[in-house]
Amino acid sequence: MSNGFRKSGTQKVMCDKCKKAYTENAIYPRYSKEQKELAIKEYMSGISGRQIGKIHGMSKANVYNWIKKTPKE
């Protein structure tokens, strides 16, 4: 059963049995290692995660998650 479309253009589907909505063949943005390293470097230089997200067109949550996973020196 069709349930509309996501912003990315992929179609949402609803399960007839459990009524949960999901996306078949979902497209998720992937960021290269260089993009991640640049975002972390910018954060360490004093730019906020929110600003980095706006500059590079990515979620600030991604930036903060990458920073959390970065080993402390």
C-alpha positions as CSV (number, residue, x, y, z in Angstrom):
1,M,0.0,0.0,0.0
2,S,1.5,3.4,-1.0
3,N,2.0,5.9,1.7
4,G,3.4,8.9,-0.2
5,F,7.0,9.9,-0.9
6,R,10.0,11.0,1.1
7,K,11.9,14.3,0.4
8,S,14.5,12.2,-1.4
9,G,11.9,10.9,-3.9
10,T,11.7,7.3,-2.6
11,Q,8.3,5.9,-2.0
12,K,7.0,5.2,1.5
13,V,5.0,2.0,2.0
14,M,2.7,0.9,4.8
15,C,2.4,-2.7,6.0
16,D,-1.2,-3.9,5.7
17,K,-0.7,-6.2,8.7
18,C,1.1,-4.1,11.3
19,K,0.4,-0.6,9.9
20,K,4.0,0.4,10.1
21,A,5.4,2.8,7.5
22,Y,8.8,2.1,5.9
23,T,10.7,2.9,2.8
24,E,11.8,0.3,0.3
25,N,15.2,0.9,-1.2
26,A,15.9,3.9,1.0
27,I,18.6,6.3,-0.1
28,Y,20.7,7.6,2.8
29,P,23.4,10.2,2.3
30,R,26.9,8.9,2.7
31,Y,29.8,11.1,3.6
32,S,33.4,10.5,2.6
33,K,36.1,10.1,5.1
34,E,37.5,13.4,4.0
35,Q,34.2,15.2,4.6
36,K,34.0,13.7,8.1
37,E,37.6,14.7,8.9
38,L,37.1,18.2,7.6
39,A,33.9,18.6,9.8
40,I,35.8,17.4,12.9
41,K,38.7,19.6,12.1
42,E,36.5,22.7,11.8
43,Y,34.7,21.8,15.0
44,M,38.0,21.6,16.8
45,S,39.0,25.0,15.5
46,G,36.0,26.6,17.1
47,I,33.1,26.4,14.5
48,S,29.9,25.1,16.0
49,G,28.4,21.8,14.8
50,R,25.3,23.7,13.6
51,Q,27.4,26.1,11.5
52,I,29.3,23.2,10.0
53,G,26.1,21.5,9.1
54,K,24.8,24.6,7.3
55,I,28.1,25.2,5.5
56,H,28.4,21.6,4.2
57,G,24.7,20.8,3.8
58,M,24.7,18.0,6.4
59,S,22.9,17.3,9.7
60,K,24.4,18.8,12.8
61,A,23.6,15.5,14.5
62,N,26.0,13.7,12.1
63,V,28.8,16.2,13.0
64,Y,28.2,15.7,16.8
65,N,28.1,11.9,16.4
66,W,31.4,11.9,14.5
67,I,33.0,14.0,17.2
68,K,31.8,11.6,19.9
69,K,33.4,8.7,18.0
70,T,36.7,10.5,17.6
71,P,39.3,9.3,20.1
72,K,40.5,11.9,22.5
73,E,44.2,12.9,22.3
